[in-house]
Amino acid sequence: MEAALSPEPHFVVIPWPTTSHIIPLVDIGCLLAAHGAAVTILTTPATAQLVQSRVDRAQAGSSAGKITVTSIPYPSVEAGLPAGCERLDHVPSPDKVPAFFDATMRFGDAVADHCRLLNASSSPSRRPKCVIAGMCNTWAHGISSELGVPCFIFHGFSAFALLCCEYLHTHKPHEAAASLDELFDVPVLPPPFECRFARRQLPLQFLPSCSIGQDSLRELREFELAVDGIVVNSFEELEHGSAARLAEATGKTVLAVGPVSLCHGAPAPDASDDARRCMAWLDAKKTQSVLYVSFGSGGRMPPAQFMELGMSLVSCPWPVLWVIKGADSLPDDVKKWLQEHTDADGVADSQCLAVRGWAPQVPILSHPAVAGFLTHCGWGSTLESVAAGVPMAAWPFTAEQFLNEKLIVDVLGIGVSVGVTKPTEGVLTGVGGEPAKAEVRMEQVKRALEKLMAKAKAALETGGSSYMNLEKLVQSVV
Ligand code: UDP
């Protein structure tokens, strides 16, 4: 008689509702399914389609197993948000951020009810065996305790940034700094690496005050301390032992499971008009000639800074693919300038293609025409660039992006710094924000881009990093 097969473990995956957290955590769910787990992804109605489309793509391209996407009503209106506002990147202004956190808390009650239903299922394979939750779904630990299963947290940060945060929580060097600009050590890596930051460059919870609110910040930290483990979108070899150091510093299991953007295999042709336009424009460009510019799912600059950047981009010698968020809210004179100096339609021989919607970033980065990436150093973008072997010019905006810049430029040596010292305000904003002024001048951007593109060229020349890695690849298959 055959032994009964034990049911595959059932993971409940609950992304925090903001686009850049949903993307990698859904990909992690797909990877778990490819490893034989059953996965339920709990999301909100307005986000279910985004989640389902990623799941469909992963399942079409690989052996990803059973994944169920369940949407649970998100109480936007009850919390004082516009109807359908179910992601942080849809929150209209910083003053609505506390309402978004309130909605997330209420959402937790409905998620808990759903998990109880799953746990009461007559089929053992439906009962959750592990919860993986986005960093702001602080109620997830209560749910996992009630179910008697482990809970893992997913921040969407690099292991290095998490390690810096842990050091900051424990040793609080920022509290002893005389000003927001005074540099202090965050000695998380051994020499020769030096990690020094100013307080205004730190993630929001370390600023004197921020739009999230003290009670929510306290809950976030309590959640971090309560979980059984940390899942990171990274790989152990990348961050100079940061994952192991993080495990030591926190006493928790740390599992680096990325780069998750690779879980879809070859980039699937994206159906949107913007995506087709980008890819057709890139196809018409020479290998390793294009500068790609994008600042994540929501990155917007004050108009004066936007103009300094824009003028450097339209006057640089390389073709530029520039993704712009919030173009509709730019002042009329900036819109007019954009209209006159960039191409919005994807004319094959244009020098600067401006994409105002959602660009297919992963396929863009792996396109052979792309030589360099001007990025805000969001961890998703950073790791996608690493996975595609594209060097970066770092223009951090906020959150943990200045920490990522340090990793990119000084620790890994895979990018250059534009030289930004102050954060740019976004919907999540803190005292370190700098309104309206242009900190970075056009000439400074140009100098950084020249260094970046020279770095890209050097990487491919004999003895360069890409050259040597190609050699290694060839050697590994002979
Ligand atoms: N992204 C994209 N197209 C865009 C803008 C962003 O595909 O036009 C994706 C990008 O590939 C990445 C994520 O959105 O996966 C952005 O995450 P990241 O951590 O870099 O930045 P955030 O949005 O959190 O600032």
Residues whose N, C-alpha, C, O or C-beta is under 5 A from the ligand:
A	BS01	UDP	S20 I23 F295 G296 S297 G298 V323 G357 W358 A359 P360 Q361 V362 G378 W379 G380 S381 T382
